[in-house]
């Protein structure tokens, strides 16, 4: 359970594609597009790493307020470790 008033989302990609192609694919996916355009998600972290011939990329979105960043990050970390 996330702290009251916080929100978190993520977009993940593993593909042998350019960054432009990945963003294009996310923009054509309703869930990914929603994360990219959600005005409540005011913070973002981005990371990419090579995995063989593919590139693994993650966008982590947090919001709504800068004071919620730590609580949302803890919430997301707890959620990811349960997966």
Backbone as CSV, one residue per row, in Angstrom:
resi,resn,N_x,N_y,N_z,CA_x,CA_y,CA_z,C_x,C_y,C_z
1,UNK,0.845,-1.183,0.000,0.000,0.000,0.000,0.884,1.238,0.000
2,UNK,0.606,2.165,-0.895,1.341,3.428,-0.966,0.791,4.401,0.073
3,UNK,1.635,5.328,0.485,1.189,6.359,1.415,0.079,7.181,0.776
4,UNK,-0.840,7.647,1.590,-1.950,8.453,1.101,-1.438,9.657,0.316
5,UNK,-2.030,9.902,-0.848,-1.663,11.052,-1.659,-0.479,10.842,-2.579
6,UNK,0.123,9.643,-2.569,1.245,9.392,-3.468,0.795,8.528,-4.629
7,UNK,1.543,8.561,-5.678,1.267,7.717,-6.829,2.594,7.347,-7.486
8,UNK,2.630,6.202,-8.115,3.838,5.752,-8.807,3.425,4.927,-10.018
9,UNK,4.242,4.983,-11.055,3.997,4.209,-12.278,5.335,3.935,-12.936
10,UNK,5.336,2.979,-13.885,6.568,2.681,-14.600,6.267,2.256,-16.019
11,UNK,7.221,2.488,-16.902,7.216,1.968,-18.260,8.508,1.181,-18.429
12,UNK,8.400,-0.027,-18.942,9.561,-0.878,-19.172,9.621,-1.282,-20.635
13,UNK,10.836,-1.461,-21.139,11.018,-1.911,-22.515,12.282,-2.747,-22.609
14,UNK,12.191,-3.851,-23.329,13.367,-4.637,-23.691,13.223,-4.946,-25.171
15,UNK,14.040,-4.278,-25.979,13.899,-4.424,-27.424,15.192,-4.056,-28.127
16,UNK,15.358,-4.596,-29.306,16.453,-4.189,-30.195,15.891,-3.075,-31.067
17,UNK,15.623,-1.917,-30.439,15.002,-0.798,-31.133,15.669,0.502,-30.697
18,UNK,15.485,1.527,-31.492,16.015,2.842,-31.127,15.153,3.453,-30.025
19,UNK,15.698,4.442,-29.352,14.937,5.154,-28.320,13.667,5.756,-28.916
20,UNK,13.781,6.286,-30.116,12.616,6.870,-30.779,11.533,5.822,-31.008
21,UNK,11.926,4.621,-31.428,10.961,3.548,-31.665,10.296,3.108,-30.362
22,UNK,11.064,3.069,-29.274,10.494,2.673,-27.977,9.451,3.703,-27.534
23,UNK,9.784,4.987,-27.607,8.829,6.033,-27.218,7.598,5.981,-28.106
24,UNK,7.786,5.764,-29.400,6.657,5.646,-30.321,5.753,4.480,-29.914
25,UNK,6.347,3.348,-29.567,5.553,2.189,-29.127,4.804,2.508,-27.836
26,UNK,5.475,3.170,-26.875,4.804,3.541,-25.624,3.641,4.497,-25.892
27,UNK,3.824,5.436,-26.818,2.753,6.398,-27.103,1.552,5.738,-27.779
28,UNK,1.749,4.578,-28.387,0.643,3.853,-29.009,0.055,2.784,-28.097
29,UNK,0.549,2.685,-26.883,0.023,1.755,-25.872,-0.749,2.582,-24.845
30,UNK,-2.058,2.341,-24.687,-2.851,3.175,-23.776,-2.276,3.287,-22.356
31,UNK,-1.804,2.213,-21.771,-1.271,2.250,-20.417,0.028,3.034,-20.316
32,UNK,0.944,2.781,-21.255,2.222,3.494,-21.258,2.006,4.984,-21.551
33,UNK,1.146,5.262,-22.510,0.842,6.654,-22.871,0.260,7.396,-21.668
34,UNK,-0.620,6.735,-20.945,-1.219,7.340,-19.759,-0.153,7.740,-18.744
35,UNK,0.835,6.862,-18.523,1.930,7.190,-17.599,2.714,8.405,-18.080
36,UNK,3.023,8.450,-19.379,3.813,9.549,-19.936,3.098,10.903,-19.839
37,UNK,1.782,10.882,-19.950,1.026,12.133,-20.028,0.292,12.510,-18.741
38,UNK,0.377,11.681,-17.703,-0.349,11.932,-16.452,0.227,13.157,-15.736
39,UNK,-0.546,14.241,-15.599,-0.024,15.446,-14.948,0.239,15.265,-13.450
40,UNK,-0.311,14.228,-12.835,-0.065,13.970,-11.415,1.321,13.369,-11.185
41,UNK,1.931,12.813,-12.216,3.266,12.217,-12.107,4.287,13.298,-12.426
42,UNK,4.843,13.899,-11.385,5.669,15.096,-11.538,7.169,14.835,-11.478
43,UNK,7.575,13.617,-11.146,8.992,13.259,-11.054,9.232,12.056,-11.965
44,UNK,10.440,11.971,-12.532,10.754,10.828,-13.398,12.215,10.428,-13.215
45,UNK,12.436,9.138,-13.256,13.782,8.592,-13.306,13.860,7.684,-14.520
46,UNK,14.977,7.724,-15.237,15.130,6.931,-16.458,16.465,6.197,-16.401
47,UNK,16.450,4.934,-16.786,17.689,4.168,-16.859,17.622,3.171,-17.992
48,UNK,18.758,2.953,-18.649,18.862,1.980,-19.738,20.173,1.218,-19.597
49,UNK,20.146,-0.056,-19.983,21.338,-0.892,-19.944,21.260,-1.891,-21.099
50,UNK,22.404,-2.193,-21.703,22.459,-3.212,-22.760,22.251,-4.593,-22.153
51,UNK,21.475,-5.400,-22.858,21.251,-6.791,-22.474,21.403,-7.622,-23.742
52,UNK,22.634,-8.011,-24.035,22.897,-8.711,-25.296,22.662,-7.772,-26.459
53,UNK,21.798,-8.183,-27.379,21.460,-7.359,-28.540,20.343,-6.367,-28.243
54,UNK,19.747,-6.456,-27.061,18.624,-5.597,-26.704,19.061,-4.478,-25.771
55,UNK,18.191,-3.504,-25.632,18.361,-2.431,-24.673,17.194,-2.543,-23.691
56,UNK,17.505,-2.615,-22.407,16.492,-2.658,-21.356,16.374,-1.259,-20.783
57,UNK,15.176,-0.675,-20.872,14.957,0.687,-20.390,13.786,0.726,-19.429
58,UNK,13.909,1.598,-18.438,12.866,1.783,-17.436,12.649,3.269,-17.209
59,UNK,11.386,3.640,-17.118,10.996,4.976,-16.681,10.180,4.762,-15.409
60,UNK,10.532,5.451,-14.335,9.779,5.390,-13.091,9.227,6.781,-12.839
61,UNK,7.922,6.860,-12.673,7.220,8.124,-12.471,6.712,8.189,-11.042
62,UNK,6.846,9.357,-10.416,6.371,9.566,-9.052,5.593,10.865,-8.976
63,UNK,4.687,10.937,-8.026,3.951,12.174,-7.823,3.063,12.048,-6.611
64,UNK,2.300,13.030,-6.293,2.143,14.260,-7.055,3.051,15.402,-6.614
65,UNK,3.569,15.365,-5.405,4.349,16.489,-4.874,5.783,16.074,-4.598
66,UNK,6.738,16.998,-4.703,8.125,16.653,-4.372,8.277,16.041,-2.982
67,UNK,7.456,16.433,-2.018,7.550,15.866,-0.672,7.107,14.412,-0.638
68,UNK,6.417,13.954,-1.677,5.943,12.576,-1.725,6.956,11.644,-2.377
69,UNK,8.066,12.152,-2.871,9.009,11.348,-3.642,9.545,10.169,-2.827
70,UNK,9.975,10.397,-1.607,10.549,9.318,-0.803,9.498,8.255,-0.517
71,UNK,8.306,8.652,-0.119,7.248,7.683,0.179,6.867,6.889,-1.068
72,UNK,6.758,7.549,-2.216,6.394,6.851,-3.446,7.503,5.902,-3.890
73,UNK,8.753,6.311,-3.742,9.871,5.439,-4.107,9.880,4.196,-3.230
74,UNK,9.641,4.349,-1.947,9.567,3.186,-1.048,8.402,2.293,-1.439
75,UNK,7.271,2.897,-1.775,6.108,2.132,-2.194,6.415,1.326,-3.453
76,UNK,7.021,1.964,-4.437,7.357,1.286,-5.683,8.348,0.164,-5.436
77,UNK,9.344,0.408,-4.590,10.336,-0.629,-4.284,9.661,-1.831,-3.627
78,UNK,8.739,-1.591,-2.702,8.017,-2.691,-2.053,7.196,-3.453,-3.089
79,UNK,6.539,-2.707,-3.997,5.699,-3.334,-5.020,6.563,-4.200,-5.951
80,UNK,7.718,-3.693,-6.373,8.587,-4.426,-7.297,9.181,-5.659,-6.658
81,UNK,9.482,-5.615,-5.372,10.084,-6.787,-4.716,9.057,-7.880,-4.492
82,UNK,7.766,-7.553,-4.561,6.706,-8.576,-4.439,6.448,-9.282,-5.756
83,UNK,6.866,-8.677,-6.865,6.570,-9.244,-8.198,7.397,-10.468,-8.462
